């Protein structure tokens, strides 16, 4: 796979999700105005007099509707796909302003009670409407229609000779962050075009995988550890990544990030009893000191008090590497994550993966009630949402596309003469800690995330040390852990919705995530 790095780097934009659908000159409108404009009106009326005015896809709200899913089920092939129900609805609504009779009935049977919502344009969100009219056709456009478009849809009305597609192509490009270009080659056969251009350029509310510090959970005196390394960026000719390789659909290697959360609802002190814990630890200490007579603990009673306090504090700990919601049962996995709020709008990405059933069969049988059920049953990472008596560990790999790089930072610093801090016998961190400690590792990771829409890059440096445990003695309890696997390693569908209105901005399928690319330091 070839990647034009220099071209990508010029567009230094942090992007997680960017998708775009352009709806130009809705078929019904062009058909009526261009093909039939010279026909007898009575003839046209005869052809549509038996129009069906009711539809199972009629919109009853701005929320999730069968209409949104229709296009996915209609073109349910084994291929990556994305479209925007919102864009289609907007274009249909604008078109409907200019129709009447049975033509209006046809469109109204779908548009129904849908009310277009106005969105604020910014550098992160582009939502634009326009009516392009050929100069020679200008007098044929009714002023009331033009006024309705301007008032209800903030639409521009642009008159052009249509001798060249430059102006309409340029408008589309400007209103889609320059992502869609050269839509038209020739305008000679049309008199007007209704255009809705929709694009988002948004960051996650919090990055998927930590980039400014490793995510690690260790419970002192309990046998439990969970670790996700951070992803870092350095200044280099090409930024590089250290993401995870994932086997996708048993056919290809893809790049992925790891997410995780740990919810501790194992109340070890109440479950085992404080006296039992003291007895168990004391007996273990007696055996240990017989083998280590020169490493005794000065005040073992104080040690026991601190031991109890430490393990008591673990209960109620809730930690997550990033913000997300999820749903999982024997048939399905769902991963949901918010994008940042922009101008009062918060969009949410939701991925839905059938665990055993093929995605195409799943989509064929899918209903809006099914999707709403999944959305309504999404779990947030909160204490009350999880099972008592266990530590719940959620981990998963989410497919991505990345390069990777990791500096040999510790070696580089040692070559500069920084050696003592890594030496167990020479290190002095007395202004950092009161116990003897030294730096055990120093890492600097780089990441750059390529997509068709831009670049995501980040950087951080990790320097980690280890202190000595007092006296060298510790008693480690086994703890009950319930693991939830949220890995997306099979074809899945997704939607991006407005969290407030449940309006669906984008919907699609992922059958082939980007291939795994790794560049290592030589």
ZAMARGU-4260 file (C-alpha; in steps of 0.2 Angstrom, whole numbers, plus 5000, padded with zeros to 4 digits):
<rodrens>
0) 5000/5000/5000 | 5007/5017/4995 | 5005/5032/5006 | 5009/5049/5000 | 5017/5055/5016
5) 5023/5072/5010 | 5005/5076/5004 | 4997/5070/5020 | 5009/5080/5031 | 5004/5096/5023
10) 4987/5094/5030 | 4992/5093/5048 | 4974/5090/5055 | 4970/5079/5070 | 4956/5068/5063
15) 4948/5052/5070 | 4932/5051/5059 | 4929/5060/5043 | 4916/5055/5031 | 4907/5064/5018
20) 4892/5061/5007 | 4887/5073/4993 | 4870/5073/4986 | 4869/5083/4970 | 4854/5087/4959
25) 4842/5074/4967 | 4835/5063/4953 | 4817/5067/4954 | 4820/5086/4953 | 4832/5085/4938
30) 4820/5073/4930 | 4805/5084/4932 | 4814/5101/4927 | 4825/5094/4913 | 4817/5080/4905
35) 4799/5084/4907 | 4800/5103/4906 | 4793/5104/4888 | 4780/5090/4890 | 4761/5093/4892
40) 4757/5095/4911 | 4742/5084/4909 | 4753/5070/4902 | 4764/5070/4917 | 4749/5070/4929
45) 4742/5055/4921 | 4758/5045/4923 | 4758/5048/4942 | 4740/5049/4947 | 4741/5032/4956
50) 4755/5037/4967 | 4756/5027/4984 | 4756/5040/4998 | 4761/5029/5012 | 4777/5021/5015
55) 4785/5010/5029 | 4800/5022/5028 | 4790/5037/5031 | 4800/5048/5044 | 4791/5052/5060
60) 4805/5061/5069 | 4823/5066/5067 | 4829/5051/5077 | 4834/5034/5070 | 4821/5027/5058
65) 4820/5013/5045 | 4824/5025/5032 | 4842/5027/5039 | 4845/5008/5038 | 4836/5006/5021
70) 4851/5010/5010 | 4863/4998/5020 | 4850/4984/5018 | 4847/4989/4999 | 4865/4988/4995
75) 4871/4974/5007 | 4887/4968/4999 | 4903/4962/5006 | 4911/4979/5004 | 4916/4995/5014
80) 4902/5007/5013 | 4897/5024/5020 | 4883/5036/5017 | 4874/5050/5026 | 4855/5048/5029
85) 4856/5066/5035 | 4862/5073/5019 | 4849/5063/5009 | 4835/5069/5020 | 4841/5087/5018
90) 4841/5086/4999 | 4824/5078/4999 | 4817/5091/5010 | 4824/5105/4999 | 4818/5097/4984
95) 4800/5095/4991 | 4799/5113/4994 | 4798/5115/4975 | 4785/5101/4971 | 4766/5099/4972
100) 4753/5086/4968 | 4757/5068/4967 | 4776/5072/4966 | 4775/5080/4982 | 4765/5066/4989
105) 4779/5054/4984 | 4792/5064/4993 | 4781/5068/5008 | 4777/5049/5010 | 4795/5048/5015
110) 4799/5065/5022 | 4784/5064/5033 | 4786/5074/5049 | 4805/5076/5047 | 4811/5094/5052
115) 4827/5099/5046 | 4839/5105/5060 | 4851/5119/5057 | 4869/5116/5061 | 4883/5129/5064
120) 4897/5128/5052 | 4915/5128/5059 | 4932/5121/5055 | 4926/5105/5062 | 4909/5103/5054
125) 4903/5109/5037 | 4885/5109/5033 | 4880/5118/5017 | 4866/5119/5005 | 4865/5127/4988
130) 4854/5129/4972 | 4865/5131/4957 | 4855/5138/4942 | 4860/5140/4924 | 4859/5159/4919
135) 4847/5155/4904 | 4836/5146/4916 | 4836/5160/4930 | 4819/5167/4926 | 4811/5149/4928
140) 4815/5148/4946 | 4801/5155/4957 | 4806/5168/4970 | 4796/5160/4983 | 4806/5144/4981
145) 4822/5153/4982 | 4816/5162/4998 | 4811/5146/5006 | 4828/5138/5003 | 4837/5153/5010
150) 4825/5154/5025 | 4823/5136/5030 | 4840/5129/5024 | 4852/5143/5024 | 4855/5139/5006
155) 4865/5149/4994 | 4857/5152/4977 | 4871/5154/4963 | 4868/5158/4945 | 4881/5152/4933
160) 4883/5149/4914 | 4887/5131/4917 | 4899/5132/4902 | 4912/5125/4914 | 4909/5115/4930
165) 4923/5125/4939 | 4911/5135/4950 | 4900/5121/4957 | 4915/5110/4959 | 4925/5123/4968
170) 4909/5126/4980 | 4908/5108/4984 | 4927/5107/4987 | 4927/5122/4999 | 4912/5115/5009
175) 4919/5098/5011 | 4936/5103/5018 | 4943/5100/5000 | 4939/5081/5002 | 4928/5080/4987
180) 4933/5087/4970 | 4929/5087/4952 | 4911/5080/4954 | 4905/5087/4938 | 4914/5085/4921
185) 4900/5093/4911 | 4885/5103/4915 | 4877/5106/4898 | 4863/5094/4901 | 4856/5101/4917
190) 4848/5118/4921 | 4850/5118/4940 | 4857/5108/4954 | 4852/5106/4972 | 4867/5102/4983
195) 4870/5097/5001 | 4888/5096/5006 | 4891/5088/5023 | 4908/5084/5031 | 4915/5082/5049
200) 4933/5084/5055 | 4932/5080/5073 | 4943/5073/5087 | 4938/5060/5099 | 4933/5067/5116
205) 4948/5057/5123 | 4960/5048/5112 | 4957/5029/5110 | 4973/5023/5117 | 4983/5034/5129
210) 4997/5045/5122 | 5004/5054/5137 | 5007/5040/5149 | 5005/5021/5150 | 4988/5015/5157
215) 4992/5002/5170 | 4982/4995/5185 | 4992/4986/5199 | 4983/4982/5216 | 4996/4981/5230
220) 4995/4964/5239 | 4983/4957/5226 | 4988/4947/5211 | 4982/4958/5197 | 4990/4969/5183
225) 4983/4977/5168 | 4993/4987/5156 | 4991/4997/5140 | 5006/5006/5133 | 5005/5024/5128
230) 5007/5029/5109 | 5019/5043/5107 | 5025/5054/5093 | 5043/5061/5091 | 5049/5074/5079
235) 5056/5064/5064 | 5055/5064/5045 | 5041/5052/5046 | 5032/5049/5062 | 5030/5031/5067
240) 5018/5021/5077 | 5018/5007/5090 | 5000/5000/5088 | 4994/4982/5089 | 4993/4970/5075
245) 4976/4962/5074 | 4971/4946/5064 | 4955/4952/5055 | 4942/4940/5049 | 4956/4927/5048
250) 4962/4934/5032 | 4973/4949/5035 | 4984/4959/5047 | 4977/4976/5052 | 4983/4989/5064
255) 4973/4992/5080 | 4973/5002/5096 | 4970/4994/5113 | 4957/5000/5125 | 4953/4995/5142
260) 4944/4997/5159 | 4945/4990/5176 | 4931/4990/5189 | 4935/4983/5206 | 4920/4977/5215
265) 4929/4964/5225 | 4928/4970/5243 | 4942/4959/5250 | 4942/4965/5268 | 4923/4962/5270
270) 4923/4946/5260 | 4938/4938/5269 | 4937/4947/5286 | 4950/4958/5293 | 4955/4946/5307
275) 4957/4932/5294 | 4968/4943/5283 | 4979/4947/5298 | 4981/4929/5303 | 4985/4923/5285
280) 4998/4937/5282 | 5005/4935/5300 | 5008/4916/5297 | 5015/4919/5280 | 5027/4932/5288
285) 5033/4919/5301 | 5038/4907/5287 | 5046/4920/5277 | 5057/4927/5291 | 5063/4910/5296
290) 5071/4910/5278 | 5076/4929/5279 | 5082/4932/5296 | 5092/4948/5291 | 5077/4957/5282
295) 5065/4958/5297 | 5051/4971/5297 | 5054/4983/5312 | 5035/4986/5317 | 5025/4971/5310
300) 5009/4978/5318 | 5011/4994/5309 | 5014/4985/5293 | 4998/4975/5295 | 4988/4990/5298
305) 4995/4998/5282 | 4992/4982/5273 | 4974/4981/5278 | 4972/5000/5273 | 4980/4997/5256
310) 4969/4982/5251 | 4953/4991/5258 | 4956/5006/5246 | 4956/4995/5231 | 4937/4991/5232
315) 4928/5004/5222 | 4942/5008/5210 | 4936/5012/5193 | 4948/5016/5179 | 4948/5017/5160
320) 4961/5020/5147 | 4948/5031/5138 | 4930/5035/5138 | 4918/5023/5130 | 4902/5013/5131
325) 4899/4995/5127 | 4886/4981/5125 | 4890/4963/5123 | 4880/4947/5124 | 4882/4929/5116
330) 4878/4936/5099 | 4884/4954/5097 | 4898/4967/5102 | 4895/4985/5102 | 4908/4999/5105
335) 4902/5017/5107 | 4913/5033/5109 | 4909/5051/5109 | 4918/5064/5098 | 4921/5081/5105
340) 4907/5094/5107 | 4907/5107/5093 | 4896/5122/5093 | 4883/5113/5104 | 4883/5096/5094
345) 4890/5080/5101 | 4892/5066/5089 | 4894/5048/5094 | 4902/5033/5084 | 4894/5016/5087
350) 4902/5000/5080 | 4891/4984/5080 | 4899/4968/5076 | 4890/4951/5075 | 4901/4938/5084
355) 4896/4922/5074 | 4883/4927/5061 | 4889/4935/5044 | 4887/4953/5044 | 4877/4953/5028
360) 4864/4941/5036 | 4864/4951/5052 | 4860/4967/5042 | 4847/4959/5032 | 4837/4954/5048
365) 4841/4970/5057 | 4828/4982/5063 | 4828/4999/5070 | 4821/4992/5086 | 4836/4981/5087
370) 4848/4996/5085 | 4838/5006/5098 | 4839/4992/5110 | 4858/4991/5108 | 4859/5010/5111
375) 4848/5010/5126 | 4858/4996/5134 | 4875/5003/5132 | 4885/5002/5148 | 4896/5017/5154
380) 4911/5013/5164 | 4903/5016/5181 | 4904/5007/5197 | 4885/5003/5199 | 4885/4995/5181
385) 4895/4980/5186 | 4895/4964/5195 | 4898/4963/5214 | 4912/4952/5221 | 4924/4952/5206
390) 4936/4963/5197 | 4929/4966/5180 | 4942/4969/5166 | 4936/4975/5149 | 4949/4975/5135
395) 4948/4976/5116 | 4957/4980/5100 | 4949/4992/5088 | 4956/4992/5070 | 4965/5007/5064
400) 4978/5012/5051 | 4996/5017/5057 | 5014/5018/5055 | 5025/5015/5071 | 5042/5020/5078
405) 5050/5019/5095 | 5066/5028/5100 | 5079/5018/5109 | 5079/5032/5122 | 5087/5024/5137
410) 5102/5020/5126 | 5103/5037/5118 | 5103/5045/5135 | 5117/5034/5141 | 5127/5039/5126
415) 5125/5057/5131 | 5132/5053/5148 | 5116/5051/5158 | 5120/5034/5166 | 5118/5035/5185
420) 5099/5037/5185 | 5098/5020/5177 | 5110/5012/5189 | 5103/5003/5204 | 5118/5007/5215
425) 5121/5025/5209 | 5104/5033/5206 | 5098/5046/5218 | 5080/5051/5217 | 5079/5057/5235
430) 5069/5073/5229 | 5057/5061/5221 | 5055/5047/5233 | 5060/5044/5251 | 5065/5026/5247
435) 5079/5019/5236 | 5074/5019/5218 | 5081/5020/5201 | 5074/5022/5183 | 5071/5006/5175
440) 5066/5011/5158 | 5065/5027/5146 | 5054/5026/5130 | 5049/5038/5117 | 5036/5032/5105
445) 5029/5040/5089 | 5013/5038/5081 | 5005/5045/5065 | 4988/5040/5059 | 4984/5040/5041
450) 4967/5040/5033 | 4960/5047/5017 | 4955/5063/5027 | 4971/5068/5036 | 4983/5064/5049
455) 4983/5061/5068 | 4999/5062/5077 | 5005/5063/5095 | 5020/5062/5106 | 5026/5058/5124
460) 5040/5051/5134 | 5040/5038/5147 | 5053/5037/5161 | 5048/5024/5174 | 5056/5019/5190
465) 5055/5005/5203 | 5056/5008/5222 | 5061/4994/5234 | 5047/4986/5245 | 5049/4988/5263
470) 5058/4973/5271 | 5056/4963/5255 | 5041/4954/5262 | 5024/4954/5254 | 5009/4942/5254
475) 4999/4942/5237 | 4981/4937/5237 | 4973/4929/5222 | 4958/4939/5216 | 4943/4934/5206
480) 4943/4942/5188 | 4929/4943/5176 | 4936/4947/5158 | 4926/4955/5144 | 4933/4955/5127
485) 4928/4970/5116 | 4939/4966/5101 | 4933/4970/5084 | 4941/4957/5073 | 4927/4953/5061
490) 4917/4963/5048 | 4905/4976/5057 | 4893/4990/5054 | 4894/5007/5061 | 4884/5023/5063
495) 4887/5041/5069 | 4873/5050/5077 | 4869/5066/5085 | 4868/5061/5104 | 4854/5074/5107
500) 4842/5071/5093 | 4848/5053/5088 | 4849/5060/5070 | 4860/5048/5060 | 4874/5057/5051
505) 4883/5042/5044 | 4880/5024/5042 | 4891/5010/5034 | 4900/4994/5035 | 4919/4989/5037
510) 4924/4973/5029 | 4943/4978/5025 | 4951/4989/5038 | 4968/4997/5032 | 4982/4985/5032
515) 4995/4984/5045 | 5011/4994/5041 | 5026/4994/5053 | 5042/5004/5050 | 5055/4999/5063
520) 5071/5008/5068 | 5086/5001/5059
</rodrens>
